[in-house]
Amino acid sequence: MFFLTIAKINETLFQGMVRSVNCPGVEGEMTVLPNHIPLATILKAGEIRIRVDEDKEEKLKIEKGILEISKKEVVILL
């Protein structure tokens, strides 16, 4: 599992430990799993799917954003 934060300028939309997150990257759909290599990329309009555990998935529609993956956490800025 890894720590995920999804935020806008004045609002945190999601924050917590997750199993995976699936994002609409500009070059295609991306799935981030634990121990992913560090990366920064632009997101396009679509849906973010957050796998919290095996039985729980949350969805969030976005217009655009930035995804940053580091060794400690994953941050999505909208």
PDB file with one MODEL, atoms N, CA, C and O in Angstrom:
MODEL        1
ATOM      1  N   MET A   1       0.841  -1.175   0.000  1.00  0.00           N
ATOM      2  CA  MET A   1       0.000   0.000   0.000  1.00  0.00           C
ATOM      3  C   MET A   1       0.891   1.244   0.000  1.00  0.00           C
ATOM      4  O   MET A   1       2.064   1.190   0.371  1.00  0.00           O
ATOM      5  N   PHE A   2       0.306   2.364  -0.425  1.00  0.00           N
ATOM      6  CA  PHE A   2       1.050   3.627  -0.434  1.00  0.00           C
ATOM      7  C   PHE A   2       0.099   4.769  -0.084  1.00  0.00           C
ATOM      8  O   PHE A   2      -1.121   4.611  -0.135  1.00  0.00           O
ATOM      9  N   PHE A   3       0.673   5.924   0.272  1.00  0.00           N
ATOM     10  CA  PHE A   3      -0.113   7.076   0.687  1.00  0.00           C
ATOM     11  C   PHE A   3      -0.445   7.925  -0.535  1.00  0.00           C
ATOM     12  O   PHE A   3       0.444   8.288  -1.305  1.00  0.00           O
ATOM     13  N   LEU A   4      -1.743   8.244  -0.714  1.00  0.00           N
ATOM     14  CA  LEU A   4      -2.228   9.025  -1.844  1.00  0.00           C
ATOM     15  C   LEU A   4      -2.912  10.291  -1.351  1.00  0.00           C
ATOM     16  O   LEU A   4      -3.711  10.256  -0.416  1.00  0.00           O
ATOM     17  N   THR A   5      -2.586  11.411  -1.993  1.00  0.00           N
ATOM     18  CA  THR A   5      -3.273  12.673  -1.748  1.00  0.00           C
ATOM     19  C   THR A   5      -3.789  13.197  -3.076  1.00  0.00           C
ATOM     20  O   THR A   5      -3.038  13.288  -4.047  1.00  0.00           O
ATOM     21  N   ILE A   6      -5.079  13.544  -3.120  1.00  0.00           N
ATOM     22  CA  ILE A   6      -5.670  14.210  -4.279  1.00  0.00           C
ATOM     23  C   ILE A   6      -6.199  15.540  -3.775  1.00  0.00           C
ATOM     24  O   ILE A   6      -7.025  15.577  -2.863  1.00  0.00           O
ATOM     25  N   ALA A   7      -5.721  16.650  -4.375  1.00  0.00           N
ATOM     26  CA  ALA A   7      -6.088  17.964  -3.849  1.00  0.00           C
ATOM     27  C   ALA A   7      -6.277  18.997  -4.947  1.00  0.00           C
ATOM     28  O   ALA A   7      -5.693  18.914  -6.027  1.00  0.00           O
ATOM     29  N   LYS A   8      -7.123  19.981  -4.626  1.00  0.00           N
ATOM     30  CA  LYS A   8      -7.238  21.210  -5.397  1.00  0.00           C
ATOM     31  C   LYS A   8      -6.546  22.294  -4.579  1.00  0.00           C
ATOM     32  O   LYS A   8      -6.042  22.006  -3.493  1.00  0.00           O
ATOM     33  N   ILE A   9      -6.507  23.515  -5.061  1.00  0.00           N
ATOM     34  CA  ILE A   9      -5.789  24.577  -4.369  1.00  0.00           C
ATOM     35  C   ILE A   9      -6.238  24.728  -2.916  1.00  0.00           C
ATOM     36  O   ILE A   9      -5.389  24.794  -2.026  1.00  0.00           O
ATOM     37  N   ASN A  10      -7.515  24.784  -2.654  1.00  0.00           N
ATOM     38  CA  ASN A  10      -8.016  25.016  -1.303  1.00  0.00           C
ATOM     39  C   ASN A  10      -8.786  23.840  -0.714  1.00  0.00           C
ATOM     40  O   ASN A  10      -9.531  24.013   0.250  1.00  0.00           O
ATOM     41  N   GLU A  11      -8.617  22.644  -1.280  1.00  0.00           N
ATOM     42  CA  GLU A  11      -9.433  21.518  -0.847  1.00  0.00           C
ATOM     43  C   GLU A  11      -8.707  20.198  -1.049  1.00  0.00           C
ATOM     44  O   GLU A  11      -8.133  19.954  -2.111  1.00  0.00           O
ATOM     45  N   THR A  12      -8.733  19.351  -0.035  1.00  0.00           N
ATOM     46  CA  THR A  12      -8.223  17.993  -0.153  1.00  0.00           C
ATOM     47  C   THR A  12      -9.398  17.083  -0.469  1.00  0.00           C
ATOM     48  O   THR A  12     -10.341  16.993   0.316  1.00  0.00           O
ATOM     49  N   LEU A  13      -9.352  16.409  -1.609  1.00  0.00           N
ATOM     50  CA  LEU A  13     -10.448  15.551  -2.054  1.00  0.00           C
ATOM     51  C   LEU A  13     -10.304  14.123  -1.540  1.00  0.00           C
ATOM     52  O   LEU A  13     -11.302  13.446  -1.294  1.00  0.00           O
ATOM     53  N   PHE A  14      -9.053  13.660  -1.375  1.00  0.00           N
ATOM     54  CA  PHE A  14      -8.798  12.315  -0.858  1.00  0.00           C
ATOM     55  C   PHE A  14      -7.424  12.314  -0.225  1.00  0.00           C
ATOM     56  O   PHE A  14      -6.488  12.940  -0.723  1.00  0.00           O
ATOM     57  N   GLN A  15      -7.318  11.594   0.888  1.00  0.00           N
ATOM     58  CA  GLN A  15      -6.019  11.428   1.526  1.00  0.00           C
ATOM     59  C   GLN A  15      -6.051  10.136   2.331  1.00  0.00           C
ATOM     60  O   GLN A  15      -6.902   9.964   3.203  1.00  0.00           O
ATOM     61  N   GLY A  16      -5.117   9.225   2.038  1.00  0.00           N
ATOM     62  CA  GLY A  16      -5.077   7.983   2.785  1.00  0.00           C
ATOM     63  C   GLY A  16      -4.269   6.901   2.091  1.00  0.00           C
ATOM     64  O   GLY A  16      -3.735   7.103   1.001  1.00  0.00           O
ATOM     65  N   MET A  17      -4.192   5.755   2.742  1.00  0.00           N
ATOM     66  CA  MET A  17      -3.470   4.604   2.214  1.00  0.00           C
ATOM     67  C   MET A  17      -4.348   3.875   1.199  1.00  0.00           C
ATOM     68  O   MET A  17      -5.537   3.663   1.431  1.00  0.00           O
ATOM     69  N   VAL A  18      -3.743   3.494   0.064  1.00  0.00           N
ATOM     70  CA  VAL A  18      -4.473   2.808  -1.004  1.00  0.00           C
ATOM     71  C   VAL A  18      -3.646   1.656  -1.564  1.00  0.00           C
ATOM     72  O   VAL A  18      -2.432   1.589  -1.371  1.00  0.00           O
ATOM     73  N   ARG A  19      -4.330   0.754  -2.258  1.00  0.00           N
ATOM     74  CA  ARG A  19      -3.651  -0.365  -2.932  1.00  0.00           C
ATOM     75  C   ARG A  19      -3.172   0.035  -4.325  1.00  0.00           C
ATOM     76  O   ARG A  19      -2.101  -0.383  -4.764  1.00  0.00           O
ATOM     77  N   SER A  20      -3.985   0.860  -5.028  1.00  0.00           N
ATOM     78  CA  SER A  20      -3.616   1.301  -6.369  1.00  0.00           C
ATOM     79  C   SER A  20      -4.453   2.511  -6.742  1.00  0.00           C
ATOM     80  O   SER A  20      -5.470   2.804  -6.112  1.00  0.00           O
ATOM     81  N   VAL A  21      -4.007   3.207  -7.777  1.00  0.00           N
ATOM     82  CA  VAL A  21      -4.791   4.309  -8.339  1.00  0.00           C
ATOM     83  C   VAL A  21      -4.621   4.258  -9.851  1.00  0.00           C
ATOM     84  O   VAL A  21      -3.513   4.093 -10.362  1.00  0.00           O
ATOM     85  N   ASN A  22      -5.734   4.402 -10.556  1.00  0.00           N
ATOM     86  CA  ASN A  22      -5.740   4.365 -12.009  1.00  0.00           C
ATOM     87  C   ASN A  22      -6.099   5.764 -12.501  1.00  0.00           C
ATOM     88  O   ASN A  22      -7.120   6.320 -12.096  1.00  0.00           O
ATOM     89  N   CYS A  23      -5.256   6.343 -13.382  1.00  0.00           N
ATOM     90  CA  CYS A  23      -5.422   7.734 -13.809  1.00  0.00           C
ATOM     91  C   CYS A  23      -5.433   7.850 -15.333  1.00  0.00           C
ATOM     92  O   CYS A  23      -4.811   7.045 -16.026  1.00  0.00           O
ATOM     93  N   PRO A  24      -6.149   8.865 -15.857  1.00  0.00           N
ATOM     94  CA  PRO A  24      -6.156   9.115 -17.302  1.00  0.00           C
ATOM     95  C   PRO A  24      -4.971   9.990 -17.720  1.00  0.00           C
ATOM     96  O   PRO A  24      -5.094  11.214 -17.761  1.00  0.00           O
ATOM     97  N   GLY A  25      -3.847   9.385 -18.023  1.00  0.00           N
ATOM     98  CA  GLY A  25      -2.673  10.129 -18.468  1.00  0.00           C
ATOM     99  C   GLY A  25      -2.836  10.626 -19.896  1.00  0.00           C
ATOM    100  O   GLY A  25      -3.630  10.081 -20.663  1.00  0.00           O
ATOM    101  N   VAL A  26      -2.086  11.655 -20.249  1.00  0.00           N
ATOM    102  CA  VAL A  26      -2.204  12.194 -21.603  1.00  0.00           C
ATOM    103  C   VAL A  26      -1.750  11.189 -22.664  1.00  0.00           C
ATOM    104  O   VAL A  26      -2.153  11.285 -23.823  1.00  0.00           O
ATOM    105  N   GLU A  27      -0.925  10.242 -22.276  1.00  0.00           N
ATOM    106  CA  GLU A  27      -0.465   9.231 -23.227  1.00  0.00           C
ATOM    107  C   GLU A  27      -1.162   7.888 -23.028  1.00  0.00           C
ATOM    108  O   GLU A  27      -0.768   6.882 -23.619  1.00  0.00           O
ATOM    109  N   GLY A  28      -2.201   7.879 -22.191  1.00  0.00           N
ATOM    110  CA  GLY A  28      -2.946   6.646 -21.968  1.00  0.00           C
ATOM    111  C   GLY A  28      -3.229   6.415 -20.502  1.00  0.00           C
ATOM    112  O   GLY A  28      -2.732   7.135 -19.636  1.00  0.00           O
ATOM    113  N   GLU A  29      -4.025   5.411 -20.234  1.00  0.00           N
ATOM    114  CA  GLU A  29      -4.413   5.057 -18.869  1.00  0.00           C
ATOM    115  C   GLU A  29      -3.196   4.555 -18.095  1.00  0.00           C
ATOM    116  O   GLU A  29      -2.394   3.786 -18.623  1.00  0.00           O
ATOM    117  N   MET A  30      -3.062   4.993 -16.838  1.00  0.00           N
ATOM    118  CA  MET A  30      -1.925   4.604 -15.994  1.00  0.00           C
ATOM    119  C   MET A  30      -2.429   3.981 -14.705  1.00  0.00           C
ATOM    120  O   MET A  30      -3.373   4.486 -14.097  1.00  0.00           O
ATOM    121  N   THR A  31      -1.811   2.897 -14.288  1.00  0.00           N
ATOM    122  CA  THR A  31      -2.097   2.313 -12.983  1.00  0.00           C
ATOM    123  C   THR A  31      -0.848   2.429 -12.132  1.00  0.00           C
ATOM    124  O   THR A  31       0.232   1.986 -12.524  1.00  0.00           O
ATOM    125  N   VAL A  32      -1.009   3.033 -10.955  1.00  0.00           N
ATOM    126  CA  VAL A  32       0.097   3.182 -10.013  1.00  0.00           C
ATOM    127  C   VAL A  32      -0.085   2.148  -8.913  1.00  0.00           C
ATOM    128  O   VAL A  32      -1.138   2.071  -8.280  1.00  0.00           O
ATOM    129  N   LEU A  33       0.961   1.353  -8.698  1.00  0.00           N
ATOM    130  CA  LEU A  33       0.992   0.331  -7.662  1.00  0.00           C
ATOM    131  C   LEU A  33       2.107   0.663  -6.676  1.00  0.00           C
ATOM    132  O   LEU A  33       2.945   1.513  -6.974  1.00  0.00           O
ATOM    133  N   PRO A  34       2.144   0.015  -5.506  1.00  0.00           N
ATOM    134  CA  PRO A  34       3.235   0.268  -4.566  1.00  0.00           C
ATOM    135  C   PRO A  34       4.604   0.064  -5.215  1.00  0.00           C
ATOM    136  O   PRO A  34       4.770  -0.801  -6.074  1.00  0.00           O
ATOM    137  N   ASN A  35       5.569   0.863  -4.800  1.00  0.00           N
ATOM    138  CA  ASN A  35       6.963   0.801  -5.279  1.00  0.00           C
ATOM    139  C   ASN A  35       7.118   1.194  -6.741  1.00  0.00           C
ATOM    140  O   ASN A  35       8.074   0.775  -7.395  1.00  0.00           O
ATOM    141  N   HIS A  36       6.189   1.996  -7.265  1.00  0.00           N
ATOM    142  CA  HIS A  36       6.294   2.509  -8.640  1.00  0.00           C
ATOM    143  C   HIS A  36       7.507   3.429  -8.720  1.00  0.00           C
ATOM    144  O   HIS A  36       7.854   4.086  -7.738  1.00  0.00           O
ATOM    145  N   ILE A  37       8.150   3.480  -9.877  1.00  0.00           N
ATOM    146  CA  ILE A  37       9.290   4.376 -10.045  1.00  0.00           C
ATOM    147  C   ILE A  37       8.822   5.829  -9.946  1.00  0.00           C
ATOM    148  O   ILE A  37       7.685   6.130 -10.311  1.00  0.00           O
ATOM    149  N   PRO A  38       9.675   6.737  -9.461  1.00  0.00           N
ATOM    150  CA  PRO A  38       9.302   8.154  -9.409  1.00  0.00           C
ATOM    151  C   PRO A  38       8.965   8.675 -10.809  1.00  0.00           C
ATOM    152  O   PRO A  38       9.617   8.328 -11.794  1.00  0.00           O
ATOM    153  N   LEU A  39       7.926   9.520 -10.869  1.00  0.00           N
ATOM    154  CA  LEU A  39       7.414   9.979 -12.152  1.00  0.00           C
ATOM    155  C   LEU A  39       6.569  11.227 -11.938  1.00  0.00           C
ATOM    156  O   LEU A  39       5.930  11.381 -10.897  1.00  0.00           O
ATOM    157  N   ALA A  40       6.566  12.104 -12.910  1.00  0.00           N
ATOM    158  CA  ALA A  40       5.636  13.242 -12.928  1.00  0.00           C
ATOM    159  C   ALA A  40       5.050  13.306 -14.334  1.00  0.00           C
ATOM    160  O   ALA A  40       5.781  13.206 -15.319  1.00  0.00           O
ATOM    161  N   THR A  41       3.730  13.472 -14.429  1.00  0.00           N
ATOM    162  CA  THR A  41       3.081  13.513 -15.729  1.00  0.00           C
ATOM    163  C   THR A  41       1.785  14.316 -15.641  1.00  0.00           C
ATOM    164  O   THR A  41       1.267  14.582 -14.556  1.00  0.00           O
ATOM    165  N   ILE A  42       1.285  14.688 -16.795  1.00  0.00           N
ATOM    166  CA  ILE A  42       0.047  15.454 -16.896  1.00  0.00           C
ATOM    167  C   ILE A  42      -1.125  14.491 -17.082  1.00  0.00           C
ATOM    168  O   ILE A  42      -1.021  13.486 -17.785  1.00  0.00           O
ATOM    169  N   LEU A  43      -2.238  14.823 -16.434  1.00  0.00           N
ATOM    170  CA  LEU A  43      -3.456  14.029 -16.569  1.00  0.00           C
ATOM    171  C   LEU A  43      -4.460  14.770 -17.431  1.00  0.00           C
ATOM    172  O   LEU A  43      -4.511  16.000 -17.416  1.00  0.00           O
ATOM    173  N   LYS A  44      -5.260  14.023 -18.184  1.00  0.00           N
ATOM    174  CA  LYS A  44      -6.297  14.615 -19.029  1.00  0.00           C
ATOM    175  C   LYS A  44      -7.667  14.345 -18.403  1.00  0.00           C
ATOM    176  O   LYS A  44      -7.764  13.679 -17.372  1.00  0.00           O
ATOM    177  N   ALA A  45      -8.705  14.857 -19.022  1.00  0.00           N
ATOM    178  CA  ALA A  45     -10.067  14.643 -18.533  1.00  0.00           C
ATOM    179  C   ALA A  45     -10.394  13.155 -18.519  1.00  0.00           C
ATOM    180  O   ALA A  45     -10.042  12.413 -19.436  1.00  0.00           O
ATOM    181  N   GLY A  46     -11.070  12.742 -17.467  1.00  0.00           N
ATOM    182  CA  GLY A  46     -11.440  11.342 -17.335  1.00  0.00           C
ATOM    183  C   GLY A  46     -11.799  11.020 -15.908  1.00  0.00           C
ATOM    184  O   GLY A  46     -12.316  11.866 -15.178  1.00  0.00           O
ATOM    185  N   GLU A  47     -11.522   9.791 -15.512  1.00  0.00           N
ATOM    186  CA  GLU A  47     -11.908   9.324 -14.186  1.00  0.00           C
ATOM    187  C   GLU A  47     -10.711   8.711 -13.470  1.00  0.00           C
ATOM    188  O   GLU A  47      -9.996   7.884 -14.037  1.00  0.00           O
ATOM    189  N   ILE A  48     -10.499   9.117 -12.228  1.00  0.00           N
ATOM    190  CA  ILE A  48      -9.507   8.492 -11.362  1.00  0.00           C
ATOM    191  C   ILE A  48     -10.226   7.410 -10.575  1.00  0.00           C
ATOM    192  O   ILE A  48     -11.278   7.656  -9.985  1.00  0.00           O
ATOM    193  N   ARG A  49      -9.647   6.194 -10.566  1.00  0.00           N
ATOM    194  CA  ARG A  49     -10.207   5.089  -9.788  1.00  0.00           C
ATOM    195  C   ARG A  49      -9.210   4.716  -8.692  1.00  0.00           C
ATOM    196  O   ARG A  49      -8.067   4.347  -8.963  1.00  0.00           O
ATOM    197  N   ILE A  50      -9.668   4.821  -7.466  1.00  0.00           N
ATOM    198  CA  ILE A  50      -8.821   4.587  -6.295  1.00  0.00           C
ATOM    199  C   ILE A  50      -9.223   3.258  -5.672  1.00  0.00           C
ATOM    200  O   ILE A  50     -10.364   3.093  -5.240  1.00  0.00           O
ATOM    201  N   ARG A  51      -8.297   2.317  -5.624  1.00  0.00           N
ATOM    202  CA  ARG A  51      -8.554   1.014  -4.998  1.00  0.00           C
ATOM    203  C   ARG A  51      -8.061   1.116  -3.556  1.00  0.00           C
ATOM    204  O   ARG A  51      -6.861   1.048  -3.290  1.00  0.00           O
ATOM    205  N   VAL A  52      -9.013   1.281  -2.626  1.00  0.00           N
ATOM    206  CA  VAL A  52      -8.679   1.424  -1.212  1.00  0.00           C
ATOM    207  C   VAL A  52      -8.344   0.062  -0.618  1.00  0.00           C
ATOM    208  O   VAL A  52      -7.340  -0.083   0.080  1.00  0.00           O
ATOM    209  N   ASP A  53      -9.166  -0.920  -0.886  1.00  0.00           N
ATOM    210  CA  ASP A  53      -8.876  -2.305  -0.524  1.00  0.00           C
ATOM    211  C   ASP A  53      -9.559  -3.211  -1.543  1.00  0.00           C
ATOM    212  O   ASP A  53     -10.113  -2.727  -2.530  1.00  0.00           O
ATOM    213  N   GLU A  54      -9.524  -4.505  -1.314  1.00  0.00           N
ATOM    214  CA  GLU A  54     -10.057  -5.434  -2.315  1.00  0.00           C
ATOM    215  C   GLU A  54     -11.534  -5.227  -2.612  1.00  0.00           C
ATOM    216  O   GLU A  54     -11.984  -5.493  -3.727  1.00  0.00           O
ATOM    217  N   ASP A  55     -12.291  -4.754  -1.631  1.00  0.00           N
ATOM    218  CA  ASP A  55     -13.737  -4.615  -1.801  1.00  0.00           C
ATOM    219  C   ASP A  55     -14.200  -3.175  -1.978  1.00  0.00           C
ATOM    220  O   ASP A  55     -15.397  -2.941  -2.147  1.00  0.00           O
ATOM    221  N   LYS A  56     -13.294  -2.206  -1.945  1.00  0.00           N
ATOM    222  CA  LYS A  56     -13.718  -0.808  -1.988  1.00  0.00           C
ATOM    223  C   LYS A  56     -12.931  -0.029  -3.041  1.00  0.00           C
ATOM    224  O   LYS A  56     -11.701   0.020  -3.013  1.00  0.00           O
ATOM    225  N   GLU A  57     -13.675   0.580  -3.973  1.00  0.00           N
ATOM    226  CA  GLU A  57     -13.083   1.431  -5.003  1.00  0.00           C
ATOM    227  C   GLU A  57     -13.827   2.759  -5.018  1.00  0.00           C
ATOM    228  O   GLU A  57     -15.058   2.789  -5.014  1.00  0.00           O
ATOM    229  N   GLU A  58     -13.076   3.855  -5.036  1.00  0.00           N
ATOM    230  CA  GLU A  58     -13.674   5.180  -5.140  1.00  0.00           C
ATOM    231  C   GLU A  58     -13.348   5.750  -6.511  1.00  0.00           C
ATOM    232  O   GLU A  58     -12.295   5.462  -7.081  1.00  0.00           O
ATOM    233  N   LYS A  59     -14.273   6.571  -7.042  1.00  0.00           N
ATOM    234  CA  LYS A  59     -14.084   7.165  -8.365  1.00  0.00           C
ATOM    235  C   LYS A  59     -14.220   8.676  -8.269  1.00  0.00           C
ATOM    236  O   LYS A  59     -15.009   9.197  -7.481  1.00  0.00           O
ATOM    237  N   LEU A  60     -13.435   9.369  -9.086  1.00  0.00           N
ATOM    238  CA  LEU A  60     -13.441  10.829  -9.088  1.00  0.00           C
ATOM    239  C   LEU A  60     -13.247  11.313 -10.515  1.00  0.00           C
ATOM    240  O   LEU A  60     -12.236  11.000 -11.143  1.00  0.00           O
ATOM    241  N   LYS A  61     -14.201  12.071 -11.033  1.00  0.00           N
ATOM    242  CA  LYS A  61     -14.070  12.631 -12.384  1.00  0.00           C
ATOM    243  C   LYS A  61     -13.195  13.881 -12.322  1.00  0.00           C
ATOM    244  O   LYS A  61     -13.302  14.688 -11.399  1.00  0.00           O
ATOM    245  N   ILE A  62     -12.315  14.024 -13.340  1.00  0.00           N
ATOM    246  CA  ILE A  62     -11.427  15.186 -13.389  1.00  0.00           C
ATOM    247  C   ILE A  62     -11.442  15.796 -14.791  1.00  0.00           C
ATOM    248  O   ILE A  62     -11.813  15.143 -15.766  1.00  0.00           O
ATOM    249  N   GLU A  63     -11.037  17.045 -14.867  1.00  0.00           N
ATOM    250  CA  GLU A  63     -10.885  17.737 -16.149  1.00  0.00           C
ATOM    251  C   GLU A  63      -9.422  17.739 -16.607  1.00  0.00           C
ATOM    252  O   GLU A  63      -9.125  17.607 -17.794  1.00  0.00           O
ATOM    253  N   LYS A  64      -8.516  17.891 -15.631  1.00  0.00           N
ATOM    254  CA  LYS A  64      -7.073  17.861 -15.908  1.00  0.00           C
ATOM    255  C   LYS A  64      -6.352  17.822 -14.579  1.00  0.00           C
ATOM    256  O   LYS A  64      -6.965  18.020 -13.530  1.00  0.00           O
ATOM    257  N   GLY A  65      -5.037  17.566 -14.614  1.00  0.00           N
ATOM    258  CA  GLY A  65      -4.285  17.531 -13.374  1.00  0.00           C
ATOM    259  C   GLY A  65      -2.840  17.153 -13.608  1.00  0.00           C
ATOM    260  O   GLY A  65      -2.383  16.989 -14.740  1.00  0.00           O
ATOM    261  N   ILE A  66      -2.133  17.021 -12.490  1.00  0.00           N
ATOM    262  CA  ILE A  66      -0.734  16.617 -12.500  1.00  0.00           C
ATOM    263  C   ILE A  66      -0.575  15.471 -11.512  1.00  0.00           C
ATOM    264  O   ILE A  66      -1.070  15.538 -10.387  1.00  0.00           O
ATOM    265  N   LEU A  67       0.111  14.429 -11.934  1.00  0.00           N
ATOM    266  CA  LEU A  67       0.395  13.267 -11.093  1.00  0.00           C
ATOM    267  C   LEU A  67       1.879  13.275 -10.768  1.00  0.00           C
ATOM    268  O   LEU A  67       2.721  13.377 -11.661  1.00  0.00           O
ATOM    269  N   GLU A  68       2.197  13.164  -9.468  1.00  0.00           N
ATOM    270  CA  GLU A  68       3.598  13.076  -9.054  1.00  0.00           C
ATOM    271  C   GLU A  68       3.766  11.855  -8.159  1.00  0.00           C
ATOM    272  O   GLU A  68       3.091  11.715  -7.139  1.00  0.00           O
ATOM    273  N   ILE A  69       4.673  10.980  -8.561  1.00  0.00           N
ATOM    274  CA  ILE A  69       4.957   9.768  -7.797  1.00  0.00           C
ATOM    275  C   ILE A  69       6.365   9.900  -7.230  1.00  0.00           C
ATOM    276  O   ILE A  69       7.325  10.093  -7.976  1.00  0.00           O
ATOM    277  N   SER A  70       6.484   9.795  -5.906  1.00  0.00           N
ATOM    278  CA  SER A  70       7.798   9.792  -5.269  1.00  0.00           C
ATOM    279  C   SER A  70       7.940   8.496  -4.481  1.00  0.00           C
ATOM    280  O   SER A  70       7.015   7.684  -4.455  1.00  0.00           O
ATOM    281  N   LYS A  71       9.072   8.295  -3.847  1.00  0.00           N
ATOM    282  CA  LYS A  71       9.268   7.070  -3.083  1.00  0.00           C
ATOM    283  C   LYS A  71       8.359   7.015  -1.860  1.00  0.00           C
ATOM    284  O   LYS A  71       8.023   5.928  -1.391  1.00  0.00           O
ATOM    285  N   LYS A  72       7.959   8.169  -1.338  1.00  0.00           N
ATOM    286  CA  LYS A  72       7.176   8.211  -0.101  1.00  0.00           C
ATOM    287  C   LYS A  72       5.675   8.290  -0.317  1.00  0.00           C
ATOM    288  O   LYS A  72       4.914   7.796   0.515  1.00  0.00           O
ATOM    289  N   GLU A  73       5.215   8.909  -1.434  1.00  0.00           N
ATOM    290  CA  GLU A  73       3.788   9.111  -1.635  1.00  0.00           C
ATOM    291  C   GLU A  73       3.465   9.410  -3.085  1.00  0.00           C
ATOM    292  O   GLU A  73       4.356   9.620  -3.907  1.00  0.00           O
ATOM    293  N   VAL A  74       2.164   9.426  -3.388  1.00  0.00           N
ATOM    294  CA  VAL A  74       1.649   9.816  -4.689  1.00  0.00           C
ATOM    295  C   VAL A  74       0.730  11.010  -4.474  1.00  0.00           C
ATOM    296  O   VAL A  74      -0.149  10.982  -3.613  1.00  0.00           O
ATOM    297  N   VAL A  75       0.943  12.071  -5.273  1.00  0.00           N
ATOM    298  CA  VAL A  75       0.153  13.282  -5.145  1.00  0.00           C
ATOM    299  C   VAL A  75      -0.474  13.603  -6.512  1.00  0.00           C
ATOM    300  O   VAL A  75       0.206  13.590  -7.539  1.00  0.00           O
ATOM    301  N   ILE A  76      -1.776  13.891  -6.502  1.00  0.00           N
ATOM    302  CA  ILE A  76      -2.471  14.338  -7.700  1.00  0.00           C
ATOM    303  C   ILE A  76      -3.013  15.736  -7.411  1.00  0.00           C
ATOM    304  O   ILE A  76      -3.801  15.929  -6.485  1.00  0.00           O
ATOM    305  N   LEU A  77      -2.586  16.697  -8.207  1.00  0.00           N
ATOM    306  CA  LEU A  77      -3.058  18.069  -8.075  1.00  0.00           C
ATOM    307  C   LEU A  77      -4.010  18.375  -9.218  1.00  0.00           C
ATOM    308  O   LEU A  77      -3.687  18.159 -10.386  1.00  0.00           O
ATOM    309  N   LEU A  78      -5.187  18.880  -8.870  1.00  0.00           N
ATOM    310  CA  LEU A  78      -6.215  19.174  -9.875  1.00  0.00           C
ATOM    311  C   LEU A  78      -6.418  20.665  -9.989  1.00  0.00           C
ATOM    312  O   LEU A  78      -7.243  21.118 -10.782  1.00  0.00           O
TER     313      LEU A  78
ENDMDL
END
